[in-house]
Amino acid sequence: MSGAVENSGPSSGTAEQGIIDLCRKHSEGLSEAVLDKELSGFDISAKAAAINSLLQQQRLQIFKSPDGSLVYKEIKVEDAAKFKGLGPQEMLVYQLIKQTGNKGMWTKDMKFQSNLQQPQITKILKTLEGRNLVKSVRSVTGGNKKVYMLYELEPSRELTGGAWYTEQKFDSEFIEALREACSQFIHKQGDVTLGDVVEFIHSRGFVKVDLREEDVLSVINSLVYDGRIDSVDDEDDVEHFRPAMLKIPRQSAFTSIPCGVCPVFAQCRPDGPISPAKCIYFDKWLDF
C-alpha cells in the first residue's frame, strides 16, 4: 500500500509522529478507520501505545463522531500548556463540552457519551472549572438546569433567555420601559422604520444588553397590537411605523388582555419559563 505510513517494527515513537502527520493531513478529524489504514505497518499495541502517549503529552484530542466512532485531532503547541497535567478522561470530557459550542452540555449527556460515572464527571468538571477551561451556566429555557461550556464562550440566547432576562429573571420592567421609549420616539418623529428605532435605542445608550432587530420589532409590534402605533407598508416597500390614527378605547376588554400586547408572547407556553401561570401581567389584569 503506497499511501500508508509503514514501519518494519512496532516503534511507538515513530507511530506517534505518523499519527500527528495524519492529523495534520486530516484537519477536520482523523477517524479510526483512516488511522488503521494509513498505519497498517504498526500492530494494534504499537498504535494504542502511541495514542496513549500523545494523550498524556496533551498533543492529541479525542472526539466522538455521530456514529459513535472515535476521531482524533492534534492539539496545537500553543494550546498544549493549558492542558498540561490533564489525563485522557479530563480531555475527553473537555472535548465533549467543546463540541456543544455555546449551547452547553448537561452532565447527564456527558455521562452517557463518555461512559464515565457521575462521581468521575463531577471531579473532572471541578478540575476543568478550576483551570478556567469550562464554566457552568443555568439554562432559563431548560428548567434552570446547569449546563457546561468552554470558559471563553458567551452563552446562546436560548440559554439566557435573550434580552428579556436579567440575571436569569424575566425583566418586565425593562420591557415596559423600552415600550415607552419606542412609543415616545415614534410619536415624536411621526414616521419611522425599524432601522430608525434600532438606531435611536443604540445611540441613546440606555440599553446595556445586546438588542437585535427582531427584539426591537417585537416591542414595536406589541405597541401595534395595543393600538398605540400603526404599521404601514409605504411606497419604498419598507414597513413604516406611525402614531395610531384611530385610538382604540382603553376600556375595551379585548385590548386589555395581557397576551395581546406581550412582546414575548411567542415564547409563552404552559411548561416554560414564560407561562400563563407565572405571568405577573395576568395577576394585575385579574386583580381589577
C-alpha positions as CSV (number, residue, x, y, z in Angstrom):
1,M,0.0,0.0,0.0
2,S,1.9,3.0,-1.3
3,G,-0.1,5.7,0.7
4,A,0.3,4.0,4.1
5,V,2.8,5.1,6.7
6,E,4.7,1.9,7.2
7,N,7.3,0.7,9.7
8,S,9.3,-2.5,10.0
9,G,8.9,-2.7,13.8
10,P,6.5,-1.6,16.5
11,S,8.2,1.7,17.4
12,S,5.6,3.7,19.3
13,G,7.8,6.9,18.9
14,T,7.6,6.6,15.1
15,A,3.9,5.8,15.3
16,E,3.3,8.9,17.3
17,Q,4.8,11.1,14.5
18,G,2.7,9.1,12.0
19,I,-0.5,9.9,13.9
20,I,0.4,13.6,14.2
21,D,1.2,13.8,10.5
22,L,-2.1,12.1,9.7
23,C,-4.0,14.6,12.0
24,R,-2.4,17.5,10.1
25,K,-3.4,15.9,6.8
26,H,-7.0,15.3,8.0
27,S,-7.5,18.6,9.9
28,E,-11.3,18.0,10.1
29,G,-10.6,14.9,12.2
30,L,-8.7,11.6,11.8
31,S,-11.1,8.7,12.0
32,E,-10.0,5.3,13.4
33,A,-10.7,3.7,10.1
34,V,-8.3,6.0,8.3
35,L,-5.7,5.7,11.1
36,D,-5.8,1.9,10.9
37,K,-5.5,2.0,7.1
38,E,-2.7,4.5,6.9
39,L,-0.7,3.0,9.8
40,S,-1.2,-0.6,8.7
41,G,2.5,-1.2,9.2
42,F,2.1,-1.0,13.0
43,D,0.4,-3.6,15.1
44,I,-2.5,-2.7,17.4
45,S,-0.4,-2.5,20.6
46,A,2.0,-0.1,19.0
47,K,-0.8,2.2,17.8
48,A,-2.5,2.1,21.2
49,A,0.7,2.9,23.0
50,A,1.3,5.8,20.6
51,I,-2.2,7.2,21.1
52,N,-1.9,6.9,24.9
53,S,1.5,8.6,24.9
54,L,0.1,11.5,22.8
55,L,-2.9,11.9,25.1
56,Q,-0.6,12.0,28.1
57,Q,1.5,14.7,26.4
58,Q,-1.7,16.7,25.6
59,R,-0.8,16.6,21.9
60,L,-3.9,14.7,20.9
61,Q,-7.7,15.3,21.3
62,I,-10.4,12.7,21.1
63,F,-13.9,13.3,19.7
64,K,-16.9,11.1,19.2
65,S,-18.4,11.2,15.7
66,P,-22.2,11.0,15.3
67,D,-21.9,7.2,14.6
68,G,-20.1,6.7,17.9
69,S,-16.6,6.1,16.5
70,L,-13.6,8.0,17.7
71,V,-12.0,10.9,15.8
72,Y,-8.6,12.3,16.6
73,K,-7.3,15.9,16.3
74,E,-3.9,17.4,17.0
75,I,-3.6,19.9,19.9
76,K,-1.6,22.9,18.7
77,V,1.6,23.7,20.6
78,E,0.2,27.0,21.8
79,D,-2.8,25.2,23.3
80,A,-0.8,22.4,25.0
81,A,0.2,24.4,28.0
82,K,-3.3,24.9,29.3
83,F,-4.0,21.1,29.1
84,K,-0.8,20.1,30.9
85,G,-1.4,17.6,33.6
86,L,-4.8,16.6,32.4
87,G,-5.5,12.9,31.8
88,P,-7.4,11.2,29.0
89,Q,-10.7,11.3,30.9
90,E,-10.4,15.0,31.5
91,M,-9.6,15.6,27.9
92,L,-12.5,13.5,26.7
93,V,-15.0,15.5,28.9
94,Y,-13.4,18.8,27.7
95,Q,-13.8,17.8,24.0
96,L,-17.4,16.6,24.6
97,I,-18.2,20.0,26.1
98,K,-16.3,21.8,23.3
99,Q,-18.4,20.1,20.7
100,T,-21.7,21.6,22.0
101,G,-20.4,25.2,21.5
102,N,-22.3,27.9,23.3
103,K,-25.4,25.8,23.8
104,G,-23.7,23.9,26.6
105,M,-23.9,20.3,27.8
106,W,-25.7,18.6,30.7
107,T,-23.9,16.2,33.0
108,K,-26.3,13.5,32.0
109,D,-25.2,13.7,28.4
110,M,-21.6,13.8,29.5
111,K,-22.1,10.6,31.4
112,F,-23.8,8.9,28.5
113,Q,-21.3,9.9,25.9
114,S,-18.2,9.4,27.9
115,N,-19.2,6.1,29.7
116,L,-17.9,7.7,32.9
117,Q,-19.7,7.5,36.3
118,Q,-21.3,10.6,37.9
119,P,-18.6,10.9,40.7
120,Q,-15.9,10.9,38.0
121,I,-17.8,13.5,35.9
122,T,-18.2,15.7,39.0
123,K,-14.5,15.5,39.9
124,I,-13.4,16.2,36.3
125,L,-15.7,19.2,36.0
126,K,-14.3,20.6,39.2
127,T,-10.8,20.3,37.8
128,L,-11.7,21.9,34.5
129,E,-13.6,24.8,36.2
130,G,-10.6,25.3,38.5
131,R,-8.4,25.9,35.4
132,N,-10.9,28.2,33.8
133,L,-11.3,25.8,30.9
134,V,-15.1,25.4,31.3
135,K,-17.8,27.2,33.1
136,S,-21.4,26.4,34.2
137,V,-24.4,28.3,33.1
138,R,-28.1,27.8,34.1
139,S,-30.5,27.3,31.3
140,V,-33.5,29.6,31.5
141,T,-35.4,27.6,28.9
142,G,-34.3,24.2,30.3
143,G,-35.9,24.4,33.7
144,N,-32.9,26.2,35.2
145,K,-30.7,23.2,34.7
146,K,-26.9,23.7,34.8
147,V,-25.0,23.2,31.6
148,Y,-21.3,23.4,30.9
149,M,-19.4,25.2,28.0
150,L,-15.9,26.4,27.3
151,Y,-14.9,29.3,29.6
152,E,-14.4,31.8,26.9
153,L,-17.8,31.4,25.2
154,E,-20.8,33.6,25.6
155,P,-24.0,31.5,26.3
156,S,-26.5,31.3,23.5
157,R,-29.8,33.3,23.7
158,E,-31.6,30.0,24.1
159,L,-29.9,29.5,27.4
160,T,-30.0,33.0,28.8
161,G,-33.5,33.9,27.5
162,G,-32.0,36.8,25.5
163,A,-32.6,40.5,26.1
164,W,-35.7,40.0,28.2
165,Y,-33.9,38.4,31.1
166,T,-31.7,40.0,33.7
167,E,-29.7,37.6,35.9
168,Q,-31.9,34.8,34.5
169,K,-35.2,36.5,35.6
170,F,-37.8,37.8,33.3
171,D,-37.4,41.6,33.3
172,S,-40.9,43.0,32.8
173,E,-39.9,46.5,34.0
174,F,-37.2,46.7,31.3
175,I,-39.7,45.7,28.6
176,E,-42.2,48.3,29.7
177,A,-39.5,51.0,29.8
178,L,-38.5,50.0,26.3
179,R,-42.1,50.1,25.1
180,E,-42.5,53.6,26.4
181,A,-39.2,54.8,24.9
182,C,-40.2,53.4,21.5
183,S,-43.7,54.8,21.7
184,Q,-42.4,58.3,22.5
185,F,-39.8,58.3,19.8
186,I,-42.4,57.2,17.1
187,H,-44.9,59.8,18.3
188,K,-42.2,62.5,18.2
189,Q,-40.8,61.6,14.8
190,G,-44.2,60.8,13.2
191,D,-42.9,58.3,10.7
192,V,-40.1,55.9,11.3
193,T,-38.7,52.5,10.1
194,L,-37.5,49.6,12.2
195,G,-33.9,50.7,11.5
196,D,-34.7,54.2,12.8
197,V,-35.9,52.8,16.1
198,V,-32.9,50.5,16.4
199,E,-30.5,53.4,15.8
200,F,-32.3,55.5,18.3
201,I,-32.1,52.9,21.0
202,H,-28.4,52.2,20.4
203,S,-27.5,55.9,20.1
204,R,-29.0,56.7,23.5
205,G,-27.0,54.1,25.3
206,F,-29.7,53.4,27.9
207,V,-29.9,49.7,26.9
208,K,-26.9,47.7,28.1
209,V,-27.9,44.3,26.6
210,D,-27.5,43.2,23.0
211,L,-30.8,44.1,21.4
212,R,-31.3,42.6,17.9
213,E,-33.6,44.0,15.3
214,E,-36.1,41.2,15.9
215,D,-36.1,42.1,19.6
216,V,-37.0,45.7,18.8
217,L,-39.6,44.6,16.3
218,S,-41.3,42.5,18.9
219,V,-41.6,45.6,21.2
220,I,-42.9,47.7,18.3
221,N,-45.4,45.0,17.4
222,S,-46.7,45.0,21.0
223,L,-47.4,48.7,20.6
224,V,-49.2,48.0,17.3
225,Y,-51.4,45.3,19.0
226,D,-52.0,47.8,21.8
227,G,-53.4,50.3,19.2
228,R,-50.8,52.9,20.0
229,I,-48.8,52.6,16.8
230,D,-49.8,51.9,13.2
231,S,-47.8,49.7,10.8
232,V,-47.8,51.0,7.2
233,D,-46.3,49.5,4.1
234,D,-45.0,52.5,2.2
235,E,-44.1,53.0,-1.4
236,D,-40.4,52.1,-0.7
237,D,-41.5,48.6,0.2
238,V,-40.3,49.1,3.8
239,E,-42.5,48.8,6.8
240,H,-43.1,52.2,8.5
241,F,-44.5,52.9,11.9
242,R,-46.6,56.0,12.8
243,P,-48.7,57.2,15.7
244,A,-52.1,55.4,15.5
245,M,-54.7,57.3,13.6
246,L,-57.6,55.8,15.4
247,K,-57.4,55.3,19.2
248,I,-58.7,52.0,20.4
249,P,-60.8,52.6,23.5
250,R,-58.8,51.7,26.6
251,Q,-61.9,50.3,28.3
252,S,-62.1,47.6,25.7
253,A,-61.8,44.2,27.4
254,F,-60.2,42.7,24.4
255,T,-57.3,45.2,24.2
256,S,-56.6,44.9,27.9
257,I,-55.8,41.2,27.7
258,P,-52.0,40.9,28.5
259,C,-51.4,38.4,25.7
260,G,-52.4,40.9,23.1
261,V,-49.6,43.3,23.9
262,C,-46.9,40.9,25.2
263,P,-43.6,41.2,23.4
264,V,-42.6,37.6,24.4
265,F,-46.0,36.0,23.5
266,A,-44.2,33.6,21.1
267,Q,-42.1,32.2,23.9
268,C,-45.0,31.6,26.2
269,R,-46.0,28.0,26.9
270,P,-47.6,26.2,29.8
271,D,-44.4,24.3,30.9
272,G,-41.9,27.1,30.0
273,P,-40.1,29.8,32.0
274,I,-42.7,32.2,30.4
275,S,-46.1,30.8,31.1
276,P,-49.7,32.0,31.9
277,A,-49.2,30.5,35.4
278,K,-46.2,32.7,36.1
279,C,-47.4,35.9,34.2
280,I,-47.4,38.9,36.5
281,Y,-49.5,40.8,33.9
282,F,-52.3,38.3,34.3
283,D,-52.2,38.8,38.1
284,K,-52.5,42.5,37.7
285,W,-55.2,42.2,35.0
286,L,-57.3,39.8,37.1
287,D,-56.9,42.0,40.2
288,F,-59.4,44.6,39.0
